[in-house]
Amino acid sequence: MEIDLVTAVHLAGLALNAEALRRLHAVGHPEVRESHGFVLQHVVEGPRPIGEIAGRMGVTQQAASKAVAELERLGYLERTADPRDARVRLVRLAARGGALVEDTRRIRAEMEEELAAALGAGRAAELRSAARAALEWAGGGEAVRTRRVRAPS
């Protein structure tokens, strides 16, 4: 069966993400969902107030608070007082959240190595380059660079 390029790229991305998630579950993060990454990306580089997270996510403060509360309950995020203003609570990665980020990066690097072995290093490099070019063409590059990728609606 022949499928068009857009469908092939989309389905390949879904399959690769599903495999990465399966591996994350196997290494000790069984409750993690793909949607959690859309929240975590905003605190990887440092703590942020919930209002800023909501703005970056393009959702209400209530929606962001709900997502943060779930990740806090799971042990991936924690809230602390802002050292500059004790009235403000900052959301940051908890130790378990840092481990999740490290595990995710390691798993994705392993998968990239496996793809290079399966496709050949040259084809894998071409695939990466083409995927990045397609991302830019479709207007998603800036969101990736600024860690503001929005969850699909």
N, C-alpha and C positions, 0 to 999 in steps of 0.2 A: 504494500500500500504506500502510495506517495503522499507525503504531507508537506504543506507549505513551510517556508522558513520560519515565519512568525510562530506557528504552532509548534514546530520542532524545537525552537529555542525555549519557548515557554514550558513545554512538557519536560525538556531536559532539565531546566531549572527546578521545576517541581520535584522531579525524581532525585536530583542531587540534594536538594534541601531535605527531602524525606529521608534519604540515607544518612545525612549529617545528623538529623534529629534522632534517628534510630541509634546511631553510635553514641550520641550524648546520653540517651536513656541508659544505654548499656554501661556507661562509665560512671553512673551515679547521679544522673539528673533526670529521673523518670517522669517528673511532673512538668518539665519544660515543654512549652509549645512555641511554635514559630512566632506567634504574636508577641511573645515576651521580648524578642529581640528588638521590636519596634519601640519598646520602652527603654530597655537597657542601653541602647545606643546613645541615649542622651546623658548618661552619667558615666560612661566609660572614661571620659577625659577628666572627670571631676564632679564634685557635688553641685547640684542645682536646686533652686526652690521649685516647688510643685507648679507654681504659676508659669515659670519659664519652661518647664517640661511640657505643660499643656500647650503653650504657645508654639513650641517647636514641633509638637505632634499634630497641631491643627485641630485640637479637641478642646472641650470645656475642661475647666479645672476639676470639676466633679468626675469626669471620665478618666482624667489622668490620675486623680487620687485613688479611684477604684483600681486601676491597673497597678499602681504603685503598692497599694495595700495588699493585693494578691501576691506580688513578688516579695513584699516584706514578710508576709505570713509564711512563704516558702523558704525564707532565709536568704534571699538573693540581694535584697535591698534593705537599707536601714535609714532612719531619719535622725538627724542630729541638729543641735542648735547652731545657727550661723555665728561664728566667732565675732563678727562685726555687728550683729544685731540679734540678741537672744530671742526676740519675738518671732524671728523667721526660722523656719525649719528647712533644713537642706536634705535632699535625698541623695544617698551615695551607695556605691556597691558595698555590700557586706563581704566578709571574707569568702563566703560561699559564692557570692556573685563574681568575685574576682577569679575564683577557681573555675566557674562556668565560662567566663570569657577566655581564660587560658585553655581550657579543654576544647572550646569551640575553635579557637585559632589552630590548635594542634591537629584536631580532626580534619579541618578544612585543608591544612597543609598536607596531611597524609593522603587525603582524597585527590588533591592536585598531583601528588607524586604518582599515585595509582593510575590516574588518567594519563599522565605522561608516559607511564610504562605501557599502558594499553594502546594509546594512540600513536606513540612515538613523540619524542621531545619536541620536534619541529612542528608537528600538527597541533600538539597541545599549546605551544606558544602562539601559533596562528589563531587557534580557537580563542585563547585569552584576549589577544589583540582585537579580533573581530567582535567578540562579545563587548569589550570596552567601547569600541567604536559604535556599535549598535546602541549601547546605553547612552552615549553622548548624542547620537543622532536622534534618539527618542526623547531627549531632554531630561534624562535622569542623572547625568553625571554630577551636576552641582549638588543635588540632594545627597548623593553618596559621599562626596568630598566633605560636606559640612555635617555629616551624620544627621540628616533630616529626612530620611527615607520614611515615607508615610505608609501605614498599613493599607493593603488593598481594601476598597470599600465594596 
